[in-house]
């Protein structure tokens, strides 16, 4: 059975029918706000990529991708974990100019995910990527984009509450930034997850910066693949979720690696052999544009804005029978 937290006296504010209506409303409204805030155009994206292309996201390096053999070509394909690297290649292939970017619907299967209220083996998110100038590779550029995304989320909530005045979700519009090293310095005796909960509960809306590299303790705050985000220029957007009483990640994003930071991070991660993959060769040769980008969870956003207790209330996935029965007994309707 997956891990479940049952909030006391939980009841959904919307019926099942209204929930489906509201999910559509959220997705339409947020897409418009996001594309306007970051100057993005919608494009089509793959569900799977060639296993040897180097385009799949390796996440923490231990998750197993879903593989299958293509009869016609005899080649191995992988269902994407995310489109972090594909997007950068697409900006180059499609000829996007500096200052413009793309967004797309990304659907993934993460079969090794540990399932709970927030995690499912099915992942749906808006993946976005934008061409920037080399001079924009700094924390101020990252913070500006994170602030714009928070504004888009809050504006979507405003519209939703205008439609459904029973919703009592409240989000803070002002984002507080903190680095993972600052969190470790503040709470040296807590785990990274506990640090996030403590800080986000106090500040409500937080941008946690610089994830992936080892901290002064010798341990990273969290894992990040070495070949898309620059570990010194990335971050997570978190809101405090009052229903579940915890920090709630809505987006992981960052300024992407330069040829120099890619070499450095591949070495730190012990993944130097990846430099021979097609995508990595292009990047190291300076053929790909400087970019920034990220993913914003669609089900996560719907769950947050609708005040839902379980991600299964806003997406269709697979769950064990015990989880379904526990949710049913406690008024949590799993789709």
C-alpha positions in Angstrom: 0.0 0.0 0.0 1.3 3.5 -0.8 1.8 6.0 1.9 -1.3 8.1 2.6 -2.0 11.1 4.8 -5.7 11.5 5.7 -6.5 15.1 6.7 -8.9 15.3 9.5 -12.6 15.9 8.5 -11.5 16.2 4.8 -14.2 16.7 2.2 -13.7 17.9 -1.3 -15.2 21.4 -1.9 -16.3 20.4 -5.4 -18.3 17.4 -6.7 -16.7 15.0 -9.1 -18.4 16.7 -12.1 -17.4 20.1 -10.9 -13.8 18.9 -10.4 -13.5 17.8 -14.0 -14.9 21.2 -15.1 -12.5 23.0 -12.9 -9.5 21.0 -14.1 -10.2 22.1 -17.6 -10.6 25.7 -16.5 -7.3 25.6 -14.6 -5.4 24.2 -17.5 -6.8 26.7 -20.0 -6.3 29.7 -17.8 -2.8 28.9 -16.5 -1.5 28.1 -20.0 -2.5 31.5 -21.2 -1.0 33.2 -18.2 2.2 31.2 -18.4 2.7 31.8 -22.1 2.1 35.5 -21.7 4.4 35.8 -18.6 7.4 34.1 -20.3 6.7 34.8 -24.0 6.2 31.1 -24.9 4.6 29.4 -27.9 3.0 25.9 -27.7 4.6 23.1 -29.6 4.1 19.3 -30.0 6.4 17.0 -28.0 7.3 13.3 -28.0 6.0 10.7 -25.7 9.2 8.6 -26.3 12.7 9.1 -27.6 15.6 7.0 -29.0 17.3 5.3 -26.0 20.7 6.2 -27.5 20.0 9.8 -28.2 20.9 11.1 -24.7 17.7 13.2 -24.8 15.9 11.4 -21.9 16.0 12.9 -18.5 17.9 10.7 -16.1 16.3 12.3 -13.0 18.3 11.1 -10.0 20.1 8.5 -12.1 18.5 5.4 -10.5 15.0 5.5 -12.0 14.3 2.9 -14.7 12.8 4.2 -17.9 10.0 2.3 -19.7 11.7 0.7 -22.7 10.3 -0.9 -25.8 11.6 -2.2 -29.1 10.3 -0.7 -32.3 9.5 -3.5 -34.8 10.1 -1.5 -38.0 13.4 0.1 -37.0 14.8 -2.5 -34.6 15.8 0.3 -32.3 15.1 0.7 -28.6 12.8 3.6 -27.4 12.3 5.0 -24.0 9.2 6.7 -22.6 10.4 10.1 -21.5 10.9 10.9 -17.8 10.8 14.6 -18.7 11.7 16.7 -21.7 14.4 18.8 -20.0 17.0 18.1 -22.8 14.6 17.6 -25.7 13.3 21.1 -25.3 16.7 22.7 -25.7 17.3 20.7 -28.9 13.8 21.7 -30.1 14.5 25.4 -29.7 17.6 25.0 -31.9 15.8 22.8 -34.5 12.8 25.1 -34.7 14.8 28.3 -34.9 13.4 30.1 -31.9 15.0 33.6 -31.4 16.5 34.9 -28.2 13.8 36.0 -25.7 11.2 33.5 -27.0 10.4 30.0 -25.9 8.2 27.0 -26.1 5.9 25.1 -23.8 4.2 21.7 -24.3 2.2 19.0 -22.5 4.6 16.4 -21.2 3.3 13.0 -20.1 5.6 10.5 -18.5 5.6 7.1 -16.8 7.9 6.9 -13.7 7.4 3.3 -12.7 9.9 3.5 -9.7 8.1 6.4 -8.1 7.2 5.9 -4.4 3.5 6.7 -4.4 1.8 8.8 -1.8 -0.6 11.8 -1.7 1.6 13.8 -4.0 3.3 11.1 -6.2 2.0 8.9 -8.9 3.6 6.7 -11.5 1.9 9.0 -14.1 3.4 12.5 -14.5 1.8 15.3 -16.4 3.3 18.7 -16.6 3.8 21.8 -18.7 7.4 21.6 -19.9 8.8 25.0 -21.0 12.1 26.3 -22.3 13.3 29.7 -23.4 16.3 31.0 -25.3 18.4 33.5 -23.3 21.6 35.4 -23.8 24.8 34.2 -22.1 24.8 37.4 -20.0 21.4 36.4 -18.6 22.9 33.2 -16.9 22.5 34.6 -13.4 20.3 34.2 -10.3 18.4 37.4 -11.1 17.1 36.0 -14.4 16.0 32.8 -12.6 14.3 34.7 -9.8 12.4 36.9 -12.2 11.0 33.8 -14.1 10.1 32.1 -10.8 8.2 35.3 -9.7 6.3 35.4 -13.0 5.2 31.8 -12.6 4.0 32.4 -9.1 2.0 35.4 -10.4 0.4 33.2 -13.1 -0.5 30.6 -10.5 -2.1 33.2 -8.2 -4.0 34.8 -11.1 -5.4 31.3 -12.0 -6.6 30.8 -8.4 -8.3 34.2 -8.5 -10.3 33.2 -11.6 -11.1 29.8 -10.2 -12.4 31.3 -6.9 -14.6 33.7 -8.9 -16.2 30.6 -10.5 -16.4 28.5 -7.3 -16.7 30.7 -4.3 -16.7 27.6 -2.0 -13.0 27.2 -2.6 -11.1 28.5 0.4 -7.5 28.0 -0.9 -5.2 31.0 -0.1 -1.8 31.5 -1.6 0.9 34.1 -0.9 1.8 36.1 -3.9 5.2 37.2 -2.5 8.0 34.7 -3.1 10.8 34.3 -0.6 14.1 33.0 -2.0 16.5 30.8 0.0 19.5 28.7 -1.1 19.9 25.1 0.0 23.1 26.0 1.8 21.2 28.7 3.8 18.6 26.1 4.7 21.3 23.7 5.9 22.9 26.5 7.9 19.6 27.4 9.5 18.5 23.9 10.3 21.6 21.7 10.5 19.8 19.0 12.5 16.9 18.5 10.1 16.7 16.5 6.9 16.3 18.4 3.6 12.6 17.6 3.5 12.1 18.8 7.1 14.0 22.0 6.3 11.7 22.7 3.4 8.6 22.2 5.5 9.9 24.4 8.3 10.8 27.3 6.0 7.9 27.1 3.6 5.4 26.9 6.5 6.7 30.3 7.8 7.0 32.0 4.4 4.2 30.4 2.5 5.6 30.8 -1.1 9.3 30.0 -1.5 11.9 29.6 -4.2 14.5 27.1 -3.1 17.7 27.8 -5.0 20.9 25.8 -6.0 19.9 22.1 -5.9 22.1 19.2 -6.8 25.6 20.0 -5.8 27.1 18.9 -2.4 26.6 21.3 0.5 29.2 22.0 3.2 28.0 18.9 5.0 29.1 16.9 2.0 25.6 15.9 1.0 23.3 17.4 -1.7 20.0 18.9 -0.7 18.3 16.7 -3.4 19.4 14.9 -6.5 19.5 16.5 -10.0 20.7 15.1 -13.2 24.1 16.6 -14.2 23.3 17.4 -17.8 20.4 19.9 -17.9 20.2 22.3 -15.0 23.2 24.3 -13.9 23.3 23.3 -10.2 24.2 26.8 -9.1 21.4 28.4 -11.2 18.3 26.2 -10.5 15.5 26.0 -8.1 12.1 24.7 -7.0 8.9 26.7 -6.5 7.0 25.7 -3.4 3.7 26.7 -1.8 2.5 25.7 1.6 -0.4 23.2 1.3 -2.8 23.8 4.1 -4.9 20.7 3.4 -1.9 18.4 3.8 0.1 20.7 6.2 3.3 20.5 4.2 5.6 22.2 1.7 4.2 21.5 -1.8 6.5 21.7 -4.9 4.8 23.0 -8.0 7.8 23.4 -10.3 11.4 22.5 -10.8 13.3 24.8 -13.1 16.7 26.3 -13.9 19.1 27.9 -16.2 20.6 25.1 -18.3 24.2 24.0 -18.3 26.8 25.7 -20.4 29.5 23.6 -22.0 31.8 24.5 -19.1 29.3 23.6 -16.3 28.3 20.4 -18.2 31.8 19.1 -18.1 32.2 20.0 -14.4 28.9 18.4 -13.4 29.4 15.2 -15.5 32.7 14.8 -13.7 31.2 15.3 -10.2 28.4 12.8 -11.0 30.8 10.3 -12.4 29.0 10.4 -15.7 31.7 11.6 -18.1 30.9 8.9 -20.6 27.7 10.8 -21.5 29.9 13.3 -23.2 29.9 10.9 -26.2 26.1 11.0 -26.6 24.7 13.0 -29.6 22.9 15.7 -27.5 25.9 16.2 -25.2 28.4 16.4 -28.1 26.3 19.3 -29.6 26.1 21.1 -26.3 29.9 20.7 -25.6 30.6 22.0 -29.1 28.6 25.1 -28.4 26.0 24.3 -31.1 23.0 24.6 -28.8 21.6 28.0 -27.5 21.8 29.1 -24.0 18.4 28.4 -22.4 16.4 28.3 -19.2 13.3 26.2 -18.5 11.4 23.9 -16.2 8.4 21.7 -15.6 5.2 22.7 -13.8 3.0 19.9 -12.6 -0.4 19.9 -14.1 -2.0 17.5 -11.6 0.0 19.2 -8.8 -1.4 22.6 -9.7 -4.9 21.3 -9.9 -4.6 19.5 -6.6 -3.3 22.7 -4.9 -5.8 25.1 -6.3 -8.8 22.8 -5.7 -7.8 22.0 -2.2 -7.5 18.2 -2.9 -5.9 15.8 -0.5 -4.7 13.2 -3.0 -3.3 13.5 -6.5 -5.5 10.6 -7.6 -8.5 13.0 -7.2 -7.3 15.0 -10.3 -5.6 12.4 -12.5 -6.2 8.9 -13.7 -3.4 6.5 -12.7 -3.0 3.0 -11.1 -3.2 2.5 -7.4 -3.3 -0.6 -5.2 -6.6 -1.8 -3.8 -5.7 -0.9 -0.2 -5.0 2.7 -1.2 -8.3 2.9 -3.1 -10.3 1.5 -0.2 -8.6 3.7 2.4 -9.4 6.8 0.3 -13.0 5.7 -0.3 -13.6 5.2 3.4 -12.3 8.7 4.1 -14.2 10.6 1.4 -11.3 10.9 -1.0 -12.6 10.0 -4.5 -9.8 8.5 -6.6 -10.4 8.8 -10.4 
